[in-house]
Amino acid sequence: MPTEDFNALLQKSDPDRRMAALFAPAEIRERLFTLYAFNQDIARIAEATSESLIGEMKLTWWRDAVEDLYADTPKVRRHDVTEGLATLTGIVPKDDLLDMIAARFDDVTARPFTDLGDLIAYVDRTSVTLMRLALAVSDAQADDALSRSAGRAWGLTGLLRAFPHRAQIGRAPLAGDTLSEAGGSAAMLAQGLGENLIKPALEDVRAVIHAELATLAEQGELPAETVPALGYVRLVPGYLKRLPENPFQTAAEPPLLARQLRLSWLSLTGR
């Protein structure tokens, strides 16, 4: 798939990462688009597949495709994303791609998060890893703490925004032990029930997000070279403000123009 097609794909499915990537030079932007297209492909498997076995088969295909790319005699499967990833094998570690895929198996099997640590670990293997790889393909130097805080803030906020869908598939973004202590269950959430029971668990997640945002604020301006890779984290406060009181309701999005202006300001000032 040419870069223009990745651009069109991401404009619909991952607009904020795409907008941040547009501030990168053409070569780095192409790398970021390829990485984000890979992330979209593996992330949407659970959303598009109602049968866990089919989802597992698709993820296994991706796992084998990545293994092929890094084999002693590399093999590039005929797929737009694998062809793009083939150009990044000297930059992107194989184990990181495989771990991103492995994390998605729990999505297709609908395993509830056991506790807050389990939820954060999932975000570390998905959102945080993606930010770390984005920095690598951008040739940007940044402390691991920066990508960890940014990735956790973005990933957890995204999961809260997707709460209605995540609850339906049995992967509501909250601590299962806190939910159980309150008398709730994943099955209850899948039916759209238990709004009052889950509030303490959701507050725990919000607290982590605010703590990570505070850590980012302490670090001050984002280095200019990191903006295309993780600048979209600056949109998190706007998304948090629009989370509904009832998590089963669809979250409103900040206007696209406001997000564009926020990222433009960030690219100019680092803030």
LUMKOL-502481 format. One line per 4 residues: number of its first residue (from 1); their letters; for each residue x, y, z of N, C-alpha, C. Coordinates in nm, 3 decimals. Last residue first. Layout:
// residues N
NUM = A = X/Y/Z/X/Y/Z/X/Y/Z | ...
***
This chain:
// residues 271
271 = RGTL = 0.495/2.293/2.371/0.401/2.283/2.482/0.257/2.262/2.431 | 0.658/2.345/2.162/0.695/2.230/2.246/0.601/2.209/2.363 | 0.594/2.543/1.979/0.640/2.582/2.113/0.693/2.467/2.198 | 0.521/2.431/1.735/0.589/2.562/1.737/0.655/2.590/1.871
267 = SLWS = 0.387/2.200/1.793/0.503/2.192/1.703/0.585/2.320/1.704 | 0.180/2.301/1.952/0.282/2.216/2.011/0.406/2.213/1.924 | 0.027/2.429/1.759/0.088/2.508/1.865/0.202/2.430/1.931 | -0.053/2.200/1.618/0.026/2.303/1.551/0.098/2.390/1.653
263 = LRLQ = -0.206/2.071/1.809/-0.082/2.008/1.764/0.007/2.108/1.691 | -0.417/2.255/1.831/-0.338/2.219/1.950/-0.204/2.159/1.908 | -0.521/2.256/1.574/-0.458/2.378/1.625/-0.371/2.347/1.747 | -0.625/1.995/1.565/-0.522/2.037/1.470/-0.447/2.160/1.521
259 = RALL = -0.816/2.010/1.766/-0.703/1.918/1.781/-0.590/1.955/1.686 | -0.989/2.196/1.654/-0.925/2.227/1.782/-0.804/2.136/1.805 | -1.074/2.056/1.428/-0.997/2.178/1.412/-0.924/2.214/1.540 | -1.223/1.848/1.545/-1.100/1.818/1.472/-1.013/1.942/1.459
255 = PPEA = -1.350/1.891/1.876/-1.355/1.921/1.733/-1.220/1.897/1.666 | -1.335/1.601/2.091/-1.308/1.743/2.069/-1.313/1.770/1.919 | -1.607/1.367/2.099/-1.472/1.401/2.059/-1.453/1.552/2.054 | -1.789/1.198/2.360/-1.780/1.300/2.255/-1.634/1.329/2.223
251 = ATQF = -1.845/0.852/2.418/-1.773/0.975/2.451/-1.771/1.070/2.332 | -2.149/0.686/2.468/-2.040/0.716/2.375/-1.977/0.850/2.410 | -2.209/0.531/2.788/-2.245/0.622/2.680/-2.124/0.651/2.594 | -2.105/0.390/2.991/-2.167/0.312/2.885/-2.215/0.400/2.769
247 = PNEP = -2.024/0.569/3.184/-1.922/0.514/3.093/-1.980/0.431/2.979 | -2.173/0.862/3.257/-2.209/0.721/3.243/-2.113/0.658/3.142 | -2.038/1.096/3.212/-2.055/1.051/3.350/-2.090/0.903/3.352 | -1.811/1.083/2.930/-1.944/1.095/2.991/-1.945/1.045/3.134
243 = LRKL = -1.530/1.283/2.858/-1.578/1.150/2.897/-1.712/1.163/2.966 | -1.428/1.530/2.805/-1.551/1.490/2.734/-1.595/1.348/2.763 | -1.194/1.558/2.939/-1.303/1.649/2.973/-1.435/1.604/2.913 | -1.031/1.375/2.806/-1.077/1.346/2.942/-1.197/1.432/2.981
239 = YGPV = -0.975/1.509/2.568/-1.057/1.388/2.565/-1.112/1.354/2.703 | -0.817/1.718/2.663/-0.941/1.748/2.592/-1.034/1.628/2.585 | -0.595/1.577/2.773/-0.687/1.653/2.860/-0.820/1.686/2.793 | -0.479/1.455/2.529/-0.546/1.376/2.634/-0.638/1.460/2.722
235 = LRVY = -0.328/1.590/2.351/-0.473/1.596/2.331/-0.550/1.525/2.442 | -0.067/1.535/2.396/-0.116/1.663/2.446/-0.267/1.680/2.425 | -0.013/1.308/2.258/-0.050/1.292/2.399/-0.103/1.423/2.456 | 0.081/1.375/2.011/-0.065/1.365/2.026/-0.109/1.341/2.169
231 = GLAP = 0.356/1.354/2.014/0.295/1.482/2.047/0.146/1.475/2.069 | 0.506/1.137/1.941/0.422/1.125/2.061/0.351/1.255/2.100 | 0.621/1.177/1.688/0.607/1.041/1.741/0.512/1.031/1.860 | 0.641/1.448/1.629/0.568/1.360/1.536/0.538/1.222/1.594
227 = VTEA = 0.791/1.535/1.868/0.651/1.575/1.845/0.580/1.483/1.745 | 1.058/1.486/1.895/0.966/1.384/1.947/0.820/1.414/1.913 | 1.200/1.702/1.805/1.209/1.580/1.726/1.114/1.470/1.773 | 1.151/1.896/2.004/1.088/1.909/1.873/1.089/1.778/1.794
223 = PLEG = 1.073/1.783/2.332/1.174/1.810/2.231/1.111/1.805/2.091 | 0.815/1.940/2.512/0.854/1.821/2.437/0.964/1.858/2.338 | 0.874/2.126/2.811/0.850/2.121/2.667/0.891/1.985/2.610 | 0.837/1.948/3.122/0.835/2.071/3.043/0.807/2.048/2.897
219 = QEAL = 0.832/1.751/3.305/0.942/1.747/3.210/0.943/1.867/3.117 | 0.599/1.793/3.441/0.723/1.821/3.512/0.843/1.825/3.417 | 0.416/1.693/3.258/0.421/1.837/3.281/0.551/1.877/3.351 | 0.457/1.419/3.287/0.490/1.485/3.161/0.505/1.635/3.180
215 = TALE = 0.356/1.387/3.545/0.495/1.355/3.517/0.542/1.421/3.389 | 0.091/1.452/3.499/0.170/1.536/3.588/0.319/1.512/3.567 | 0.017/1.238/3.338/0.015/1.373/3.282/0.098/1.469/3.367 | 0.036/1.035/3.530/0.127/1.033/3.414/0.130/1.171/3.347
211 = AHIV = -0.172/1.113/3.700/-0.035/1.103/3.752/0.066/1.105/3.638 | -0.391/1.092/3.532/-0.354/1.225/3.583/-0.212/1.223/3.639 | -0.391/0.810/3.494/-0.377/0.903/3.381/-0.328/1.039/3.428 | -0.436/0.720/3.755/-0.311/0.685/3.686/-0.286/0.781/3.570
207 = ARVD = -0.692/0.820/3.795/-0.583/0.866/3.881/-0.447/0.835/3.817 | -0.843/0.675/3.614/-0.826/0.819/3.593/-0.708/0.872/3.675 | -0.833/0.428/3.746/-0.771/0.443/3.614/-0.745/0.591/3.584 | -0.977/0.485/3.976/-0.838/0.438/3.988/-0.764/0.456/3.856
203 = ELAP = -1.222/0.544/3.869/-1.146/0.653/3.931/-1.001/0.613/3.950 | -1.303/0.290/3.793/-1.272/0.388/3.689/-1.193/0.506/3.745 | -1.349/0.178/4.044/-1.245/0.121/3.958/-1.205/0.218/3.848 | -1.565/0.337/4.136/-1.436/0.337/4.207/-1.321/0.284/4.120
199 = KILN = -1.768/0.276/3.932/-1.708/0.409/3.945/-1.576/0.409/4.023 | -1.899/0.038/3.915/-1.767/0.047/3.852/-1.698/0.181/3.873 | -2.149/0.053/4.028/-2.051/-0.036/4.088/-1.910/-0.010/4.037 | -2.301/0.218/3.865/-2.260/0.268/3.997/-2.150/0.182/4.060
195 = EGLG = -2.337/0.048/3.637/-2.274/0.180/3.627/-2.222/0.228/3.762 | -2.438/-0.208/3.586/-2.340/-0.189/3.692/-2.270/-0.055/3.691 | -2.473/-0.309/3.239/-2.521/-0.292/3.377/-2.407/-0.263/3.473 | -2.426/-0.392/2.982/-2.448/-0.250/3.006/-2.499/-0.219/3.144
191 = QALM = -2.354/-0.649/2.952/-2.495/-0.619/2.932/-2.528/-0.472/2.957 | -2.093/-0.645/3.023/-2.123/-0.676/2.884/-2.269/-0.649/2.850 | -2.111/-0.615/3.297/-2.073/-0.499/3.215/-2.106/-0.522/3.069 | -2.174/-0.877/3.371/-2.268/-0.768/3.399/-2.238/-0.647/3.310
187 = AASG = -1.941/-1.007/3.297/-2.067/-1.043/3.231/-2.172/-0.935/3.251 | -1.759/-0.903/3.477/-1.744/-0.870/3.336/-1.873/-0.900/3.260 | -1.925/-0.785/3.777/-1.858/-0.887/3.698/-1.848/-0.840/3.553 | -1.956/-0.663/4.122/-1.978/-0.663/3.978/-1.902/-0.774/3.908
183 = GAES = -1.904/-0.619/4.389/-2.017/-0.705/4.355/-2.048/-0.709/4.206 | -1.679/-0.491/4.457/-1.801/-0.410/4.459/-1.924/-0.492/4.422 | -1.491/-0.685/4.416/-1.515/-0.644/4.554/-1.643/-0.562/4.567 | -1.494/-0.685/4.137/-1.546/-0.801/4.211/-1.579/-0.764/4.355
179 = LTDG = -1.368/-0.439/4.082/-1.505/-0.464/4.036/-1.568/-0.578/4.116 | -1.116/-0.487/4.187/-1.199/-0.381/4.244/-1.345/-0.399/4.206 | -1.034/-0.692/4.016/-1.048/-0.720/4.159/-1.133/-0.614/4.229 | -1.025/-0.570/3.763/-1.124/-0.674/3.790/-1.143/-0.701/3.938
175 = ALPA = -0.994/-0.237/3.688/-0.937/-0.345/3.768/-1.044/-0.447/3.806 | -1.080/-0.163/3.345/-1.079/-0.136/3.488/-1.024/-0.258/3.561 | -1.192/-0.157/3.060/-1.064/-0.107/3.112/-1.072/-0.065/3.258 | -1.343/-0.463/2.962/-1.361/-0.329/3.016/-1.233/-0.282/3.084
171 = RGIQ = -1.364/-0.689/2.796/-1.233/-0.632/2.827/-1.247/-0.487/2.877 | -1.593/-0.799/2.691/-1.539/-0.858/2.813/-1.405/-0.802/2.855 | -1.709/-0.671/2.482/-1.623/-0.785/2.447/-1.555/-0.846/2.570 | -1.847/-0.467/2.615/-1.922/-0.568/2.539/-1.838/-0.690/2.508
167 = ARHP = -1.641/-0.309/2.712/-1.724/-0.382/2.807/-1.799/-0.495/2.736 | -1.546/-0.198/2.475/-1.459/-0.286/2.551/-1.538/-0.368/2.653 | -1.765/-0.037/2.402/-1.727/-0.152/2.320/-1.642/-0.250/2.399 | -1.771/0.149/2.620/-1.890/0.070/2.582/-1.854/-0.055/2.500
163 = FARL = -1.493/0.254/2.629/-1.550/0.168/2.734/-1.672/0.088/2.688 | -1.332/0.412/2.479/-1.391/0.295/2.412/-1.462/0.203/2.510 | -1.239/0.592/2.661/-1.327/0.641/2.555/-1.398/0.525/2.485 | -1.072/0.420/2.804/-1.191/0.477/2.869/-1.289/0.529/2.765
159 = LGTL = -0.878/0.374/2.609/-0.959/0.262/2.657/-1.084/0.312/2.728 | -0.767/0.630/2.584/-0.833/0.567/2.470/-0.922/0.452/2.512 | -0.653/0.656/2.836/-0.762/0.746/2.795/-0.839/0.686/2.678 | -0.456/0.459/2.821/-0.564/0.445/2.919/-0.682/0.535/2.884
155 = GWAR = -0.293/0.567/2.613/-0.356/0.436/2.602/-0.472/0.419/2.697 | -0.206/0.820/2.708/-0.284/0.808/2.586/-0.361/0.675/2.581 | -0.073/0.751/2.947/-0.179/0.851/2.948/-0.268/0.836/2.826 | 0.114/0.563/2.848/0.012/0.522/2.946/-0.104/0.621/2.948
151 = GASR = 0.267/0.718/2.673/0.195/0.602/2.625/0.086/0.556/2.719 | 0.375/0.912/2.847/0.290/0.953/2.734/0.206/0.836/2.686 | 0.524/0.749/3.021/0.417/0.833/3.073/0.321/0.874/2.962 | 0.697/0.622/2.831/0.612/0.544/2.922/0.495/0.628/2.974
147 = SLAD = 0.830/0.826/2.703/0.739/0.742/2.624/0.648/0.661/2.713 | 0.967/0.925/2.934/0.880/1.011/2.854/0.781/0.927/2.774 | 1.124/0.719/3.027/1.016/0.767/3.114/0.917/0.854/3.036 | 1.320/0.692/2.838/1.213/0.592/2.841/1.095/0.639/2.925
143 = DAQA = 1.406/1.000/2.680/1.413/0.912/2.797/1.296/0.815/2.794 | 1.487/1.014/2.334/1.403/1.054/2.447/1.418/0.952/2.559 | 1.570/1.098/2.008/1.621/1.052/2.137/1.532/1.104/2.249 | 1.455/0.990/1.696/1.442/1.085/1.806/1.492/1.023/1.935
139 = DSVA = 1.414/0.860/1.457/1.552/0.898/1.493/1.552/1.002/1.605 | 1.170/0.759/1.415/1.183/0.904/1.394/1.325/0.952/1.418 | 1.185/0.503/1.496/1.181/0.524/1.351/1.190/0.672/1.315 | 1.186/0.557/1.777/1.300/0.492/1.711/1.300/0.519/1.561
135 = LALR = 0.936/0.667/1.825/1.055/0.747/1.850/1.176/0.689/1.778 | 0.784/0.442/1.762/0.768/0.563/1.681/0.887/0.657/1.702 | 0.858/0.271/1.967/0.898/0.237/1.830/0.887/0.360/1.738 | 0.736/0.407/2.179/0.880/0.384/2.181/0.933/0.351/2.041
131 = MLTV = 0.467/0.395/2.102/0.535/0.525/2.112/0.686/0.508/2.110 | 0.427/0.117/2.114/0.411/0.186/1.987/0.479/0.323/1.991 | 0.465/0.071/2.388/0.557/0.013/2.291/0.548/0.084/2.157 | 0.240/0.210/2.485/0.375/0.252/2.521/0.477/0.198/2.422
127 = STRD = 0.021/0.065/2.366/0.040/0.208/2.344/0.183/0.254/2.374 | 0.115/-0.222/2.439/0.050/-0.171/2.318/0.085/-0.025/2.296 | 0.234/-0.276/2.676/0.268/-0.363/2.562/0.208/-0.314/2.431 | 0.119/-0.088/2.846/0.264/-0.084/2.822/0.303/-0.164/2.698
123 = VYAI = -0.141/-0.181/2.848/-0.113/-0.052/2.784/0.036/-0.038/2.755 | -0.097/-0.415/2.997/-0.152/-0.423/2.860/-0.122/-0.294/2.783 | -0.013/-0.307/3.238/0.079/-0.391/3.162/0.033/-0.404/3.017 | -0.247/-0.185/3.323/-0.132/-0.101/3.287/-0.031/-0.181/3.204
119 = LDGL = -0.400/-0.416/3.375/-0.444/-0.318/3.276/-0.327/-0.231/3.229 | -0.251/-0.531/3.580/-0.273/-0.605/3.456/-0.314/-0.510/3.344 | -0.276/-0.338/3.779/-0.144/-0.368/3.724/-0.154/-0.441/3.591 | -0.545/-0.359/3.842/-0.496/-0.237/3.777/-0.359/-0.260/3.714
115 = DTFP = -0.646/-0.697/3.753/-0.629/-0.586/3.847/-0.571/-0.468/3.771 | -0.733/-0.856/3.539/-0.743/-0.906/3.676/-0.734/-0.794/3.779 | -0.939/-0.797/3.264/-0.820/-0.755/3.337/-0.836/-0.794/3.483 | -1.086/-1.082/3.096/-1.096/-0.958/3.174/-0.963/-0.924/3.242
111 = RATV = -1.036/-1.196/2.774/-0.994/-1.219/2.912/-1.005/-1.088/2.990 | -1.113/-1.235/2.503/-1.199/-1.163/2.599/-1.164/-1.195/2.743 | -0.968/-1.328/2.298/-1.021/-1.431/2.388/-1.106/-1.370/2.500 | -0.894/-1.091/2.179/-0.982/-1.181/2.102/-1.038/-1.293/2.190
107 = DDFR = -0.737/-0.978/2.385/-0.856/-0.908/2.334/-0.950/-1.006/2.264 | -0.529/-1.152/2.415/-0.623/-1.141/2.526/-0.748/-1.065/2.485 | -0.393/-1.104/2.179/-0.460/-1.233/2.195/-0.561/-1.228/2.310 | -0.259/-0.866/2.197/-0.393/-0.863/2.138/-0.465/-0.997/2.148
103 = AAIM = -0.009/-0.925/2.292/-0.101/-0.855/2.381/-0.243/-0.858/2.328 | 0.114/-1.031/2.065/0.077/-1.121/2.176/-0.024/-1.055/2.269 | 0.166/-0.797/1.918/0.071/-0.896/1.867/0.021/-0.985/1.981 | 0.355/-0.678/2.082/0.233/-0.605/2.050/0.125/-0.700/2.000
99 = DLLD = 0.551/-0.875/2.071/0.482/-0.852/2.198/0.354/-0.772/2.176 | 0.637/-0.854/1.807/0.574/-0.978/1.851/0.497/-0.958/1.982 | 0.751/-0.599/1.814/0.636/-0.625/1.727/0.562/-0.751/1.772 | 0.958/-0.649/1.996/0.856/-0.549/2.026/0.731/-0.571/1.941
95 = DKPV = 1.115/-0.841/1.869/1.045/-0.878/1.993/0.937/-0.777/2.028 | 1.233/-0.701/1.654/1.131/-0.804/1.629/1.049/-0.831/1.754 | 1.288/-0.352/1.669/1.317/-0.486/1.719/1.200/-0.582/1.696 | 1.344/-0.140/1.398/1.240/-0.188/1.490/1.273/-0.329/1.538
91 = IGTL = 1.561/-0.110/1.227/1.533/-0.008/1.330/1.442/-0.063/1.439 | 1.573/-0.302/1.039/1.700/-0.260/1.096/1.683/-0.159/1.209 | 1.313/-0.324/0.953/1.366/-0.430/1.039/1.501/-0.394/1.101 | 1.186/-0.155/0.780/1.212/-0.104/0.914/1.281/-0.206/1.005
87 = TALG = 1.111/-0.266/0.545/1.209/-0.158/0.537/1.251/-0.106/0.673 | 0.912/-0.439/0.620/1.039/-0.496/0.574/1.149/-0.391/0.565 | 0.690/-0.286/0.661/0.770/-0.322/0.778/0.906/-0.378/0.738 | 0.589/-0.277/0.399/0.640/-0.156/0.461/0.730/-0.188/0.580
83 = ETVD = 0.516/-0.542/0.368/0.613/-0.485/0.274/0.672/-0.355/0.329 | 0.325/-0.558/0.566/0.449/-0.635/0.582/0.556/-0.583/0.487 | 0.129/-0.387/0.452/0.194/-0.351/0.578/0.324/-0.428/0.596 | 0.050/-0.516/0.214/0.102/-0.379/0.211/0.181/-0.345/0.338
79 = HRRV = 0.164/-0.837/0.146/0.070/-0.756/0.223/0.131/-0.617/0.230 | 0.304/-1.116/0.096/0.239/-1.017/0.011/0.128/-0.947/0.087 | 0.586/-1.144/0.317/0.456/-1.188/0.269/0.387/-1.077/0.191 | 0.914/-1.180/0.280/0.815/-1.074/0.292/0.683/-1.123/0.233
75 = KPTD = 1.167/-1.335/0.453/1.057/-1.358/0.360/0.953/-1.250/0.385 | 1.522/-1.354/0.501/1.392/-1.287/0.520/1.292/-1.321/0.410 | 1.701/-1.582/0.631/1.668/-1.549/0.492/1.530/-1.486/0.495 | 1.674/-1.556/0.903/1.808/-1.546/0.844/1.799/-1.516/0.696
71 = AYLD = 1.380/-1.350/0.970/1.448/-1.477/0.952/1.587/-1.456/0.891 | 1.220/-1.131/0.993/1.347/-1.128/1.067/1.423/-1.260/1.056 | 0.992/-1.189/0.850/1.067/-1.068/0.815/1.207/-1.068/0.877 | 0.891/-1.414/0.981/0.948/-1.428/0.846/1.034/-1.308/0.809
67 = EVAD = 0.788/-1.297/1.213/0.901/-1.391/1.223/0.969/-1.406/1.088 | 0.576/-1.160/1.093/0.686/-1.085/1.154/0.809/-1.174/1.169 | 0.419/-1.377/1.014/0.467/-1.282/0.913/0.584/-1.201/0.966 | 0.355/-1.496/1.256/0.441/-1.569/1.163/0.498/-1.475/1.057
63 = RWWT = 0.188/-1.292/1.357/0.308/-1.335/1.431/0.406/-1.406/1.339 | -0.013/-1.288/1.165/0.073/-1.172/1.183/0.201/-1.209/1.257 | -0.124/-1.542/1.207/-0.071/-1.507/1.074/0.025/-1.390/1.088 | -0.211/-1.507/1.467/-0.104/-1.604/1.442/-0.041/-1.578/1.306
59 = LKME = -0.420/-1.331/1.421/-0.304/-1.285/1.496/-0.185/-1.379/1.477 | -0.590/-1.505/1.283/-0.539/-1.384/1.217/-0.416/-1.330/1.289 | -0.641/-1.698/1.478/-0.577/-1.738/1.352/-0.518/-1.616/1.282 | -0.773/-1.546/1.669/-0.644/-1.606/1.703/-0.569/-1.647/1.577
55 = GILS = -1.008/-1.487/1.527/-0.918/-1.380/1.569/-0.780/-1.433/1.602 | -1.114/-1.743/1.506/-1.076/-1.671/1.384/-0.979/-1.558/1.418 | -1.160/-1.794/1.777/-1.070/-1.881/1.701/-1.023/-1.811/1.574 | -1.352/-1.605/1.854/-1.216/-1.593/1.906/-1.117/-1.677/1.826
51 = ESTA = -1.572/-1.440/1.648/-1.525/-1.574/1.685/-1.380/-1.566/1.730 | -1.601/-1.181/1.570/-1.683/-1.225/1.683/-1.639/-1.364/1.732 | -1.391/-0.932/1.465/-1.408/-1.076/1.467/-1.487/-1.118/1.591 | -1.333/-0.666/1.482/-1.399/-0.711/1.360/-1.434/-0.859/1.361
47 = EAIR = -1.203/-0.631/1.721/-1.323/-0.553/1.696/-1.404/-0.609/1.580 | -0.979/-0.790/1.698/-1.078/-0.823/1.802/-1.209/-0.751/1.777 | -0.854/-0.651/1.486/-0.892/-0.792/1.471/-1.000/-0.829/1.572 | -0.759/-0.400/1.527/-0.899/-0.411/1.485/-0.945/-0.555/1.468
43 = AIDQ = -0.491/-0.430/1.594/-0.585/-0.384/1.696/-0.729/-0.410/1.655 | -0.358/-0.506/1.364/-0.368/-0.604/1.472/-0.471/-0.562/1.577 | -0.397/-0.274/1.204/-0.434/-0.407/1.155/-0.450/-0.507/1.270 | -0.292/-0.064/1.357/-0.435/-0.068/1.326/-0.479/-0.207/1.284
39 = NFAY = -0.019/-0.130/1.356/-0.094/-0.126/1.482/-0.243/-0.135/1.458 | 0.033/-0.098/1.081/0.050/-0.229/1.145/-0.031/-0.235/1.275 | -0.011/0.176/1.063/-0.098/0.086/0.987/-0.088/-0.057/1.042 | 0.198/0.269/1.220/0.061/0.289/1.267/-0.038/0.201/1.190
35 = LTFL = 0.418/0.198/1.059/0.406/0.146/1.195/0.263/0.157/1.246 | 0.361/0.353/0.831/0.370/0.206/0.822/0.351/0.143/0.959 | 0.373/0.612/0.936/0.248/0.564/0.877/0.248/0.411/0.868 | 0.644/0.621/1.008/0.539/0.628/1.111/0.407/0.575/1.058
31 = RERI = 0.766/0.612/0.756/0.793/0.507/0.855/0.682/0.503/0.961 | 0.668/0.848/0.645/0.636/0.719/0.581/0.659/0.604/0.678 | 0.787/1.036/0.816/0.641/1.025/0.810/0.599/0.892/0.748 | 1.052/1.005/0.742/1.010/0.961/0.876/0.859/0.947/0.881
27 = EAPA = 1.038/1.111/0.482/1.087/0.974/0.504/1.042/0.921/0.640 | 0.933/1.379/0.520/0.863/1.277/0.440/0.907/1.135/0.471 | 0.951/1.497/0.864/0.996/1.493/0.725/0.937/1.373/0.652 | 0.649/1.548/1.063/0.779/1.485/1.038/0.820/1.502/0.892
23 = FLAA = 0.396/1.634/1.095/0.500/1.731/1.126/0.640/1.674/1.103 | 0.235/1.417/1.059/0.248/1.510/0.946/0.354/1.616/0.971 | 0.212/1.291/1.301/0.314/1.243/1.208/0.335/1.337/1.091 | -0.011/1.417/1.409/0.121/1.442/1.467/0.232/1.402/1.370
19 = MRRD = -0.207/1.307/1.244/-0.184/1.452/1.243/-0.048/1.485/1.301 | -0.191/1.031/1.309/-0.161/1.078/1.173/-0.128/1.227/1.174 | -0.277/1.032/1.571/-0.140/0.991/1.543/-0.098/1.040/1.404 | -0.539/1.120/1.512/-0.451/1.200/1.597/-0.305/1.161/1.577
15 = PDSK = -0.671/0.928/1.345/-0.642/1.064/1.297/-0.542/1.142/1.382 | -0.714/0.650/1.271/-0.618/0.692/1.373/-0.575/0.836/1.346 | -0.905/0.606/1.072/-0.899/0.515/1.186/-0.807/0.561/1.299 | -0.895/0.809/0.877/-1.023/0.761/0.926/-1.011/0.687/1.058
11 = QLLA = -0.628/0.853/0.840/-0.714/0.970/0.853/-0.850/0.930/0.909 | -0.531/0.601/0.791/-0.511/0.658/0.924/-0.597/0.781/0.947 | -0.604/0.570/0.519/-0.648/0.474/0.622/-0.643/0.538/0.760 | -0.466/0.781/0.399/-0.612/0.778/0.394/-0.669/0.685/0.500
7 = NFDE = -0.202/0.697/0.453/-0.249/0.827/0.499/-0.402/0.830/0.504 | -0.190/0.463/0.313/-0.178/0.458/0.459/-0.231/0.587/0.518 | -0.206/0.581/0.059/-0.316/0.495/0.105/-0.311/0.476/0.256 | 0.034/0.717/0.043/-0.089/0.794/0.033/-0.208/0.713/0.084
3 = TPM = 0.222/0.512/0.053/0.208/0.599/0.169/0.078/0.677/0.165 | 0.074/0.213/-0.095/0.155/0.335/-0.098/0.128/0.421/0.025 | 0.085/-0.119/0.000/0.000/0.000/0.000/0.089/0.124/0.000
***
